C-alpha cells in the first residue's frame, strides 16, 4: 500500500516537472511574440481604426464625416460596426475599450472638439 502511494507520488512529481518545463517554454514564446500595434488583432477595418480617435472627441457624426470626407451615414455605419466588434453599446464604451486594447490614446486633459487634440490611432 505504501509502495503504491510512493509510485503515485513519483508520477505526480514527474508530471509537475513536465508542466514546469512546458510553462517555461510557453513564457519564452509569449515574450518572443511581437507587440500588435496595427490594430490587426482587433478585427477592425482601416476605416474603423481611422474613426476611433475621432469618436473620443465631441464632434458629431456629421462633423466627423466632414473631417474624413465621407457621409454622416457612413460614419454611423462604421461606428455601429466598431461597437459590435468591440462588444460595447455606446461611443464612450467604445473609446474606453479601444484605450484598453491600445488602439487609441486619449490626449491628456480629455477629449475636445478638435481632432488635432486626439492622438492618432496606432496604425
C-alpha positions in Angstrom: 0.0 0.0 0.0 2.8 2.5 0.9 4.7 1.5 -2.2 1.7 2.3 -4.4 1.4 5.7 -2.8 5.1 6.3 -3.3 4.8 5.4 -7.0 1.7 7.6 -7.4 3.6 10.5 -5.7 6.6 10.0 -8.0 4.3 10.0 -11.1 2.7 13.3 -9.9 6.2 14.8 -9.3 7.2 13.8 -12.9 4.1 15.3 -14.3 4.7 18.5 -12.4 8.3 18.7 -13.7 7.0 18.3 -17.2 4.4 21.1 -16.6 7.2 23.4 -15.3 9.2 22.8 -18.4 6.2 23.4 -20.7 5.3 26.6 -18.7 8.8 27.9 -19.2 8.6 27.2 -22.9 5.3 29.0 -23.2 6.6 32.0 -21.3 9.6 32.2 -23.7 7.2 32.0 -26.7 5.0 34.8 -25.3 8.0 37.0 -24.7 9.2 36.5 -28.2 5.8 37.5 -29.7 5.8 40.9 -31.4 3.6 43.6 -30.0 0.4 44.1 -32.0 0.5 47.8 -32.8 -1.5 48.0 -36.0 -4.9 47.1 -34.7 -4.8 44.0 -36.8 -5.8 41.7 -34.0 -8.9 43.8 -33.2 -10.8 42.8 -36.3 -11.4 46.5 -37.1 -11.0 47.7 -40.7 -8.6 50.5 -41.6 -11.6 52.9 -41.9 -12.9 51.9 -38.4 -9.4 52.4 -36.9 -9.3 55.8 -38.6 -12.6 56.6 -36.9 -11.7 55.5 -33.4 -9.7 58.6 -32.3 -12.4 60.9 -33.6 -15.1 59.1 -31.6 -13.3 60.4 -28.4 -14.0 64.0 -29.4 -17.3 65.8 -29.0 -17.6 66.0 -32.8 -21.0 64.8 -34.1 -21.1 62.1 -36.8 -21.8 64.8 -39.3 -18.7 66.7 -38.2 -16.6 63.6 -38.2 -17.8 62.8 -41.7 -16.8 66.2 -42.9 -13.3 65.7 -41.4 -13.0 62.3 -43.2 -14.7 63.4 -46.4 -17.5 60.8 -46.0 -21.2 61.0 -45.2 -22.7 61.1 -41.8 -24.4 57.7 -42.6 -21.0 56.1 -43.4 -19.7 57.3 -40.0 -22.8 56.0 -38.3 -22.5 52.6 -40.0 -18.7 52.4 -39.2 -19.4 53.4 -35.6 -22.0 50.7 -35.1 -19.6 48.2 -36.6 -16.9 49.3 -34.2 -19.3 49.0 -31.2 -20.3 45.5 -32.3 -16.7 44.3 -32.8 -15.5 45.8 -29.5 -18.5 44.3 -27.7 -19.9 47.6 -26.5 -23.1 49.6 -27.0 -22.0 53.2 -26.7 -19.5 55.7 -28.0 -17.9 56.2 -24.6 -17.7 52.5 -24.0 -16.1 52.0 -27.5 -13.3 54.6 -26.6 -12.7 53.0 -23.2 -12.4 49.6 -24.8 -10.2 50.9 -27.6 -7.9 52.6 -25.0 -7.7 49.3 -23.0 -6.7 47.5 -26.2 -4.1 50.1 -27.1 -5.9 51.1 -30.3 -6.1 54.8 -29.3 -4.7 57.1 -26.7 -6.8 60.0 -25.5 -4.8 63.2 -25.2 -4.0 64.5 -21.7 -6.8 66.8 -20.5 -9.5 64.7 -22.1 -11.3 64.9 -25.4 -12.0 68.1 -27.2 -13.8 69.2 -30.3 -10.6 69.4 -32.3 -9.3 66.1 -33.8 -5.8 67.5 -33.6 -6.1 67.2 -29.8 -6.6 63.5 -30.1 -3.6 61.3 -30.8 -3.9 59.2 -33.8 -4.9 55.5 -33.7 -1.9 53.2 -33.5 -1.6 52.2 -37.2 
